[in-house]
C-alpha cells in the first residue's frame, strides 16, 4: 500500500474528492440514478454518468491516510464548504460588485479561515499532481498542510470566467 503523501508515514487508505460532495449538491441537488449528472473525462466525447455525490469518479485515487484526510485537513474542507456555499448563494451580487468580503462568510475569524481555504486548494493540488504521477516534489505542499501555514508559491483567486 502506498504511503500518505501528506504525512509521509501512514498508509494511504482514503481518497480526496476532486469536487466536494457539498459543491455537487449545490449544482445537482436532485442527483440520483434516475437523474444523473455527467462527468466529461478529458476531451473524450463520451461522458460518465454520476448518480451520487460519493461516486468514485469524483475522487482522486487513494493517496492520503485517514487521519490526514479527515482529522488533519478537515478544517480546510470545512472552510471551503462555507465559502463555496456563500459564493454560490451570492454570485450575482459578487459579480456586480466585483468583490466580496470574507467577514460576511467567516466573521472575525476570516483571516484564519482564508488560510484554511488556501490550504484546501494546496491539498487538492497535491492530490492532482500525485494522481497524474507528475514528477514533482510534494514536500513543500505537505509541509504547508501539516504546519498550517500558507504555501508561498500558491495563490487562490476567485474570478468570473
C-alpha positions as a printed Julia matrix, in Angstrom:
161×3 Matrix{Float64}:
   0.0    0.0     0.0
   1.33   3.46   -0.84
   2.24   5.94    1.9
   0.22   9.12    2.51
   1.76  11.97    0.54
   0.78  14.48    3.26
   2.33  12.96    6.4
   4.66  10.52    4.69
   4.27   7.98    7.49
   0.86   6.24    7.42
  -0.66   4.03    4.72
  -2.67   5.93    2.11
  -6.11   4.43    2.65
  -8.51   7.24    1.63
  -9.22   9.28   -1.49
  -9.88  13.01   -1.61
 -12.84  14.23   -3.65
 -11.94  16.13   -6.82
 -15.16  18.05   -6.32
 -16.57  18.33   -2.8
 -19.84  16.5    -2.32
 -21.31  19.73   -0.95
 -20.44  21.51   -4.23
 -22.02  18.74   -6.28
 -25.2   19.0    -4.17
 -25.35  22.76   -4.85
 -25.29  22.36   -8.64
 -27.11  18.99   -8.84
 -29.47  18.84   -5.84
 -31.63  16.06   -7.3
 -28.72  13.8    -8.28
 -29.73  10.13   -8.4
 -29.59   7.05  -10.63
 -32.79   8.28  -12.27
 -31.43  11.83  -12.6
 -27.65  11.56  -13.09
 -25.14  14.28  -13.86
 -22.44  13.6   -16.44
 -18.71  13.94  -15.99
 -16.68  14.67  -19.1
 -13.43  12.75  -18.89
 -10.54  14.61  -20.54
 -11.58  15.74  -24.01
 -13.26  12.44  -24.85
 -16.73  12.83  -26.3
 -18.25  10.2   -24.01
 -19.38  11.24  -20.57
 -19.58   9.18  -17.39
 -22.94   9.16  -15.6
 -22.69  10.22  -11.96
 -25.61   9.13   -9.78
 -24.23  10.02   -6.35
 -22.0   12.58   -4.64
 -19.95   9.62   -3.37
 -19.18   8.3    -6.86
 -15.59   7.06   -7.2
 -15.39   9.01  -10.45
 -15.47  12.21   -8.35
 -12.48  11.18   -6.24
  -8.75  11.03   -6.81
  -7.08   7.65   -6.43
  -6.3    6.64   -2.85
  -3.31   8.73   -1.74
  -3.94  10.11    1.77
  -4.22   8.38    5.13
  -7.49   8.58    7.02
  -6.0   10.82    9.7
  -4.68  13.42    7.26
  -7.77  13.36    5.05
 -10.24  13.56    7.91
  -8.8   14.98   11.12
  -5.67  16.71    9.81
  -7.19  18.63    6.91
 -10.86  18.77    7.92
 -10.69  22.47    8.85
  -9.57  23.18    5.26
 -12.51  21.26    3.82
 -14.95  22.95    6.21
 -13.69  26.43    5.3
 -14.07  25.73    1.59
 -17.57  24.31    2.14
 -18.63  27.52    3.9
 -17.05  29.82    1.31
 -18.38  27.81   -1.63
 -21.92  27.92   -0.24
 -21.65  31.71    0.18
 -20.21  32.2    -3.31
 -22.97  30.14   -4.93
 -25.71  31.91   -3.0
 -24.36  35.41   -3.67
 -22.57  35.1    -7.03
 -24.75  37.56   -8.95
 -24.18  40.3    -6.35
 -20.46  39.47   -6.09
 -20.01  39.79   -9.86
 -21.96  43.06   -9.82
 -19.75  44.49   -7.07
 -16.57  42.93   -8.4
 -15.58  41.69   -4.94
 -16.75  40.02   -1.76
 -15.96  40.43    1.91
 -14.68  37.36    3.76
 -16.01  38.73    7.05
 -19.53  38.2     5.65
 -18.67  34.5     5.39
 -16.41  33.91    8.38
 -16.94  36.88   10.7
 -13.99  37.91   12.83
 -12.22  34.6    12.06
 -11.83  35.48    8.37
  -8.0   35.54    8.28
  -7.71  32.05    9.76
 -10.48  30.71    7.53
  -8.93  32.29    4.42
  -5.76  30.35    5.27
  -7.85  27.18    5.59
  -9.38  27.77    2.15
  -5.89  28.29    0.74
  -4.75  25.02    2.3
  -7.78  23.19    0.91
  -6.54  24.08   -2.58
  -2.97  23.13   -1.64
  -4.33  19.69   -0.71
  -6.27  19.42   -4.0
  -3.19  20.37   -6.0
  -1.1   17.75   -4.2
  -3.75  15.1    -4.86
  -3.94  16.07   -8.54
  -0.17  16.01   -9.01
   0.01  12.67   -7.21
  -2.87  11.21   -9.26
  -1.31  12.29  -12.54
   2.04  10.86  -11.42
   3.72  14.14  -12.23
   7.28  14.05  -11.01
   7.12  16.96   -8.59
   8.4   17.06   -5.04
   5.25  17.37   -2.92
   7.15  18.04    0.3
   6.53  21.82    0.24
   2.8   21.17   -0.17
   2.68  18.62    2.64
   4.8   20.87    4.87
   2.31  23.74    4.44
  -0.63  21.43    5.21
   0.94  19.91    8.31
   2.29  23.2     9.69
  -0.93  25.05    8.78
   0.94  27.84    7.01
   0.36  29.34    3.57
   2.3   27.86    0.69
   4.47  30.73   -0.6
   4.06  29.8    -4.27
   0.29  29.23   -4.4
  -2.36  31.93   -4.67
  -6.11  31.34   -4.76
  -8.13  33.65   -7.0
 -11.92  33.74   -7.25
 -12.89  35.05  -10.66
 -15.69  35.08  -13.18
 -14.59  33.34  -16.36
